């Protein structure tokens, strides 16, 4: 079993071949292949490669399944005793990808 730790959108993800995951928005359209080049670690049954900070020559290939927006989150600011209330909503953009190959 191959697995890798990739960095994208300021976050780190542990991925295996065949996994699907939602990430911060990536500039690619649906059905395209996308390559993650910020690979922090790769591992297989035989060996483990840890980068300093990145593993040289390691790439993780994925397929973009969907571009979308998550559910609305209500952001509410309130200050006591000053009649200050502020309400806003936020919908985060995401990209759903399937990991095809770790190399």
Order of alpha helices (4+ residues) and beta strands (2+ residues): beta-beta-beta-beta-beta-beta-beta-beta-beta-beta
